[in-house]
Amino acid sequence: MSKQSASASTSPSTSTVVDVVPGGETIHKALYRYGLGVLFAANVFGAGSVYILADTGANFAFSLLWVLPLAFLVDIALHDMSARLAVADEPLADYIVDALPIGGTTVVVGISLMSALWAVSNYAVAGAALAWLVPGLDNVLVGIVLAAGIGIAIVQMKVYDRIEAAIAAMVFAVFSSYGLLLVGLDIPWQSVAAGLQPLLQSEIGYLTAVIALLGTTVYWPNFFIQSSIQPTKEWTDIWKYRRDNAAGIATTLIIGSFVMIVSAITLTEGKMTLTGPGEPLAAILGRYALIVFMLAAFLASISSATGTLFGAGFMIPQSLGQDTVFGDQAFRRTVVALIALSAITAVPILALTGFGPIEMAIIMPAINGAIGLPVTVFALIGAVNRYYDVKWYENIAFLAAGFILLAGSLLTIQSLYETIMNIL
């Protein structure tokens, strides 16, 4: 079956219900225009990002703020490459398999499974949040199973675009409130400005934090999703992708800077706790704000875990030679299988190692940032040069982004290993 016919028969429902209510058509158009950016932003701004940002602020104050604008520039460059592949309808996974006739399928499947580490950590946090929220539950492992069941239900209902938008709206509203907290805090703006100046230190925890921030903000599964989305979006104008990407990336990093700055001022140095990032909200707004924070953390975990696996939903069928589109049978089966695998994997890690949900939320993005991200970046550079006549100055920008991430990976891999060994 051709890509075009597959798209016509299996592309996800874009319900017309919103069009019959006041303002519904406006909402529908906004979701069509920015829905992909919402998906990417929700994938990035999961619970893992919240805990990484809060932990970084609490333990390193403002000294790592410089990573966020760097992440924005790198992310824009990489999304521009994957957008070009989307316009050409040339999925990145197809390119990797074609460019590596021996071992290409293994590479794609391998990094697909690595992306599931995000889902493992997100379902662990979701289970912990659910155990905290539900009176009498008090069992993280049961919470993980319930959270995974919710993720599977969302995928099987085939209305993820609308559910994602609703979850993202609440999550962004809750975490945007950190920006309002800044109004009432005494911000040392000189220290904030100093934190925007790039600085590398040899300390193990510092380097791990750098790669964790890059790994959780420059979210490589999004590039596989975008390069495969043309049959669903049917956009042939690259500026539509650029507008969508810029809105989503800017939103997540602005909110992320709010969380990091507030945490730097209000949280004390030490081990991050489940409720830690929500304590500034509770201190100012009352305990109910902590409940709202935990609900947002739960929802963010569900949406990020599920949305992240959408990348693998494209990648694994494509690596096996199948044309797949968002929401078709091969896509859903892959995502559901990886949700189940992620939940199953999270249970023994929590039960048998020194990792807790928060440690997992911080370490898993760092692992992906150190390994999966550089592989994806250089695959993107190769793919966009095959299918496009790339200008020399564009290649310089793309290669600069790639070498920045590769250098970050090489510099921090030992730090990451030692951090993991210390937790174990």
Buried (B, 14 or more C-beta within 10 A) or exposed (E): EEBEEBBEEBBBEBEEEBBEEEEBEEBBEBBBBBBBBBBBBBBBBBBBBBBBBBBBBBBBBBBBBBBBEBBBBBBBBBBBBBBBBBBBBBBBBBBBBEEBEEEBBEBBBBBBBBBBBBBBBBBBBBBBBBBBBBEEBEBBBBBBBBBBEBBBEBBEEBBBBBBBBEBBEBBBEBBBBBBEBEEEEEBBEEBBEBBBEEEEEEEBBBBBBBBBBBBBBBBBBBBBBBBBBBBBBEBEEBEBBBBBBBBBBBBBBEBBBBBBBBBBBBBEEEEBBBBBBBBBBBEBBEEEBBBBBBBBBBBBBBBBBBBBBBBBBBBBBBBBEBBBBBBBEBBBBBBBBBBBBBBBBBBEBBEEEEBBBBBBBBBBBBBBBBBBBBBBBBBBBBBBBBBBEBEEEBEEBBBEBBEBBBEBBEBBBEBBBBBBEEBE
